[in-house]
Amino acid sequence: MLAKIIITSAFGLMIVIIGILGLRKTRSFSDYFLGGGQIGPIMTAFTYGAAYFSAVLFIGFAGKIGWDFGMSGLWIALGNSLIGVLGVWWLMGYRIKQMSIEYKVDTMPEYFEKRYNSRAFKLYSSLAIFVFFIPYSAAVFIGLSYLFKVNFSIDYSLALILMGSFTALYLVMGGYNSMTMIDVFFGVIMALGAVVLIASTVGAAGGLTQLTSKLNSFDPRLTAAVGPPGSWPLFSLIFLTSVAPFAMPQLVQKFYAIRDRKAVRIGMVASTLFSILIATSAYFTGATCRVFMTPESAPAAFSGGKPIFDALMPEMFTSVIPQSLSVLMLLLVLSASMSTLAALVLLSSSSVAKDFYAGFINKNVSDKSLTLLMRFCSAFFVLLSVVLAYFRPATIVAILGISWGAIGSAFLGPFLWGMLSKRTNKAGAFGSSLLGVGVCVILYATGTPSPQAGTIGMLVSLAAAPLISLIHRSPQTE
């Protein structure tokens, strides 16, 4: 325990130091939000991957999906890597960088305003980002707090305060400069932790053959191509987590900040390899929870004999990982989560400071005042997320499903078609966004599981944008 406290404290101190270094490099809003637009390929690859995967993956998704779907959860890892990473970098990476230069924009709402000549769309999209990113951020805080509770036997609320403070500290000081500097270090920890996690899990089970045999004894479908819940729930999870990145503002932002086309090519390879390792380790380990976890061996992970999905993986780490390496697992999830939180906080803060305040209230705001407002909004967003995480309104998977689903439904059609086709017009963009979000929220409110509600909403958004644009032709698209 003492070793964990020392190492974690050193980790926290490093965050503070990097925040101070980032503060010294931050002289303008562009520096704070995009690192000056000159971030290299390896830094961008690590910051993309670290923003993609977090405690949401290692705690919430790995636990629930692994328990329910077994080894078929690895299809999600494959989809995330080949579609959510390789596909996004290959098809959209340099296009997004060119777009940011051509339209002279720093945020997705600014792009929507310029691309569709609509201030209303800018206002709507900035509000959507702020509202729907709060539950996403809260889900990350929930996962981290469970992890700290298990590792240090501290109160859940205290863990929340610690995580919120660290995130606010290094972001408020240094912004994107701090984030990219620390993400390389985070990425290395995540890669090492993923290798240790896979090796330790297989070793604890007595080998891969023994592991799959034991899992098969619970239910043969847990080692089949499609797990017990069926193909539609599995498809919806793959689609939601793999296709949404094409229009997730916190991931799109990485390409605004990257240096050039060569950096995109190098970053694409590095980011894809990183994703394969990280996603595979999480879903593979999650699938083995039934082998190692029972109400008798891990009572804190069960209630009335039923698993507490968000508590499975923190307990699993203590059962499988050697004590001497357990702190590495703590730093693995902490590293992934801090980066994701940083990306969410920056984007949400920019939606208020730059898109709303500078766009509608004070167009002549100075660069210094805008940067100061961004810092204030960052701290405020962290506070709101921590408050929501305190109440734990649902499981991590459910919270993330509605957050990603709503954002994907709002932006997938307008952003993807706006980038790929000049025929997409304001009516198509706005209409597809409203339809997508409406369908997603209504389905979720009437009892549809959030991943499925999000998937249907995203499909509606994707199909409606070109269709409505075709019906409502405008002169500029002729």
C-alpha positions, 0 to 999 in steps of 0.5 A: 500500500505504501508503494502505491501511495508513493508512486501515485503521489509522484504521478500526481506531482508529475502532472503538476510539473507538466501543467506548469511547463504547459503554462509557460508555453501557453501565450494565446488561445491557439496555444491553449486550445490547439498547441499552436497547430504544430503537434507532431505525429507521435504526440497526436497518435498517443493523444488520439488513442488516450482520448479514445480509451479511458476508465470507461473502457477498462472499468465499465465496458470491459466489465459489463461487455466481458461478462455478458458477451464473453470473447465476442467482445473482441469484435468491438476491439477490432471495430474500434481499431480498424474503423474508429482509428485507422478509418478515421485517420485514413479517410478524414485526418488530412481532410480535417486539417485542410478544412480547419485551415480553409475555413479558419476554424478551431472548433466543430461549431465554428466549422458548422457555421462557416460550412452551412452559413448558419449561426443558429447551427453554431449555437445549437452544436455548441450547446449540444457539446456542453450538455452531452459531454458532461455525462461522458466525463462523469462516466470516466470519473465514476470508473476512476473512483471505483478504481481508487476505492478498491486500491486505497480503501478510500471513500468514493467521494474523496476519490472523486475530489482527488481526480477532479482536482488533478484534471482541473489543475493541469488543464487550467494551467497549460491546456493542450500543450500540457495534454500532449506533453503528458499523453506520450508518457500516458501512452507508454504506461498504457502500452506497458500496462496492457501487455502486463494485463494480458500476460497476467490474465493468461498466466493466472488461468494456467494458459489460454487453452485452460482459460477458454475451456473454463469460460466455455464451461459456464456457457459455450456461447461465451467463446462463440463468435456472437455472445449470449445477448445476440448479434444486434446488441453486439452490432450496436456496440461495435457501431456506436463505439467505432463509427461515432469517432468520425464526428466526435469533437474531442477526436476531430480536434486532434487533426486541427492541431496536427502538423501536416500530411506526413504527420497524419500518415505516420500518426495513422500507423502508430495510433492504429497499433496502439489501439489494437493493443489497448482495446484488445487487452481491455475486452479480452480481460473483461471476458475472463471475469467469470473465470476469476470472479465469484460472490465468494472470492470478490464480494465487493463486486456482487450484490445479491449474487449479481455482478456490479458491472462497474466494480468487476474490473477493479476487483479483477485487477487485484485478483489477477495482477501480481501485487508488485505490478498492481500499481501499473494497472492503477496508472494504466487506467489513470493515464487513459482517463486523465487524457480523455477527461482533458480532451472532454474538458477542453472541447466543452469549455471551448463550446462555451467560451469561444463558440457561445461567448465570443461568437454571440455575446462579445465578438471583440473579446481579447485573446487574453480574456478568451484564454482566461475564460477557457480556464474558468470554464474548464474548472466549472465543467470538471465541477459539474461532471464530478457532481453528476458522478457523485450521484451515479445515475446509471452504469458506465456503459449506459451513461456513455451510450447515451452520451456518445449516441447523442453526440454521434446522432447530432454530428455524424450526418452534418460533419461527415457529409459536410466534409465529403459532399458539397451537395450537403446543405443547411437543411440537410445538416440541421434536419439530420442532426435534429432527427438523429438526436430526437430518435436517440433520446426518444428511444432511450427514454422509452426503454431502449438500451442506450447503445442501441438507441445511439446506433439507431440515432446515428444511422438516422443522422447519416441517412437523413443528411443527403436525403433532406439535402436532395429534397431541399436544394439550395442555390449554393449546392446546385 
